[in-house]
Amino acid sequence: MADKTSSGDGGAPVSSSSLSPIVTEINIYPIKSCKAVCVESITVDKLGLMDDRRLMLIDSNNRFLHQRKFPKLATVIAVVKQNTLHLSAPNKEPAVIEICRVSRADRPVRNVGVWQATLPAIDQGDEAAAWFQSIFDSSQSFARLVAMPELDSEECVPRPIPFPASFPKIPDRQVGFSDSGPILVLSEESLADLNARYEAGWQQSVPMTRFRPNIVVKGGGVEAFDEDRWLVVQIGSVPFMAYQKATRCKMTGVDQATGEVDKVGPLEALRTYRATRGPAHAEFGQFLVPLKVGGAINVGDAVKVLEYKKA
């Protein structure tokens, strides 16, 4: 894995397509709500992409911390190298923390909250907590770093994926600390469409980083929002099911390079044409779940659309 950093649908399948967009970018977010890490290749496991949002910061109530309240988290770089976590941030000394995925005396289990779910996580110790403490302002006097327990261990209890009622449940597929889905895909064509509207109405545009996708695709004759229509796709040798559009929040207004917050973010533009279920449900991007695990996806892989959702 490279270390380079960078800033409810349903229905039966219909015919497949010969269009083949290409993967132009793969991102993981080792710590939930911190900066993206761009990789050239990544292994797919039953929680999504390996090392993606398997670590998380929590408050004194064991609830997750996020950029909606602490936008400066966007400036924190966290890179996983085997069993160590390499941390850096502006105006801070870097740190290297041992990642512990099995509980022990100095790394206890905490029952942590991610939205409506509660699941066990391993506290990563006082050194990690002390490093993160100065990232937050004085209103946040407590922050602990926790990790998903080792996959398939007794301590590991991931959340079930909230599949729409019309979709089959895929055995042994779950989600870790991600908000809703294990993998988010977006096309560069969809971003270009949004930016054209955002520039026309608000004289602004935003980069792809604002939407924190895992997989970015481009080309092959794909038009804006074609990813909404996908049902089954194959990326490299790995098949995925696209099961739900991603509902976006005000975190899209956080500049992922600086942690600064827009006065008017791209969410306002999305609400004008991508919110058919109401302004609280602006949609942008598609969630994927792997149908096979253990393989790898790579930048440059073709995305073969094997089945489309019924119109």
C-alpha positions, -999 to +999 in steps of 0.1 A: +000+000+000+013+034-009+016+062+017+009+092-004-017+115+012-042+139-002-060+165+010-326+037-015-325+023-045-340-010-053-352-032-081-343-062-102-314-061-127-319-053-164-294-055-192-256-050-187-234-024-205-202-024-224-191+010-209-159+007-189-149+037-168-115+036-151-106+039-115-087+071-112-083+073-074-086+051-043-089+066-009-090+052+026-096+071+059-077+051+086-092+073+113-129+082+108-132+119+100-095+125+094-077+131+061-078+108+032-049+086+023-046+079-014-034+044-024-026+027-056-039-007-046-060-020-017-073-054-005-111-058-001-123-075+031-158-081+046-159-046+061-150-029+028-114-016+020-087-028+043-077-002+070-106+021+060-122+037+091-111+010+115-099+037+140-121+064+155-119+092+181-145+093+209-156+118+236-162+113+273-196+096+265-179+071+242-196+088+212-177+093+179-161+127+171-164+141+136-157+170+113-192+184+116-182+196+151-144+195+148-135+205+113-097+206+120-098+168+120-095+172+082-059+183+087-048+151+106-029+126+086-030+090+098-011+063+079-012+026+089+020+007+084+016-029+095+008-026+133+018+011+137-001+043+132+019+073+119+003+106+129+010+141+117-008+175+117+001+211+112+022+226+140+024+193+158+053+169+163+045+136+145+039+105+165+040+067+159+015+047+179+012+009+182-022-003+170-037-028+194-066-048+181-069-072+211-077-059+246-052-060+274-048-042+307-037-009+292-059-012+262-094-020+275-126-025+255-149+004+253-185+002+241-186+031+216-215+048+198-217+054+161-250+070+154-277+046+167-253+016+170-231+006+200-202-017+194-170-028+212-137-011+204-102-013+218-088+018+235-054+028+220-039+041+252-029+073+269-001+082+244-025+084+215-051+103+236-025+129+247-014+135+211-049+141+199-059+163+229-043+195+215-061+191+182-093+201+199-102+234+215-109+238+252-145+227+248-134+191+241-114+181+272-116+143+265-107+124+234-097+088+231-086+068+200-102+034+196-098+006+171-120-021+156-110-054+172-093-080+151-117-093+125-134-126+133-123-123+170-149-127+198-145-090+205-153-079+170-190-070+166-194-049+134-227-033+125-250-049+099-253-030+066-287-012+063-297-028+030-329-015+014-358-039+019-358-048-018-322-060-017-309-095-007-289-096+025-254-106+018-240-130+045-210-119+065-209-084+051-209-056+077-197-021+083-172-008+108-170+028+119-182+043+086-214+063+088-236+043+065-219+021+039-186+003+036-174+018+002-184+050-015-179+054-053-182+087-072-175+097-108-156+127-119-184+134-144-209+137-115-186+162-097-182+182-129-220+184-132-223+196-096-195+222-100-212+236-131-243+243-111-223+255-080-203+280-101-235+293-119-254+298-086-227+306-061-195+313-081-177+285-064-164+250-071-150+222-049-126+193-054-136+156-051-121+155-016-151+173-002-172+142-007-147+117+008-152+089-017-133+056-015-133+050-053-133+077-080-140+067-116-139+085-149-145+079-186-158+051-207-187+071-220-201+075-185-224+105-179-230+124-147-247+102-121-246+070-141-233+054-109-268+058-095-280+032-120-255+005-113-265-026-095-236-050-100-201-039-111-168-056-113-137-035-104-106-055-115-115-090-104-138-080-075-176-078-079-196-053-059-233-046-054-244-009-055-272-007-030-279+029-020-272+065-028-252+084-002-271+112+017-248+141+022-244+164+052-228+197+061-194+181+063-192+187+026-186+223+035-153+216+053-122+223+032-103+190+035-069+207+030-073+234+057-102+225+080-119+258+072-157+258+068-175+274+038-201+301+044-221+284+017-211+248+009-218+226-020-247+210-001-268+240-010-263+233-047-270+196-043-303+204-026-315+222-057-315+190-078-304+160-059-329+160-030-360+143-043-368+131-007-365+166+007-337+190+016-324+169+044-317+141+019-294+155-008-277+125-025-243+123-041-224+090-046-233+054-044-225+028-017-210-005-027-207-038-008-183-064-020-197-097-033-163-114-029-135-106-005-098-112-005-090-097-038-075-063-046-086-033-066-062-009-082-060+026-097-063+020-135-087-009-131-117-010-155-152-008-139-174-032-157-211-027-152-226-062-152-262-053-142-283-021-139-311-013-115-345-014-130-356+020-141 
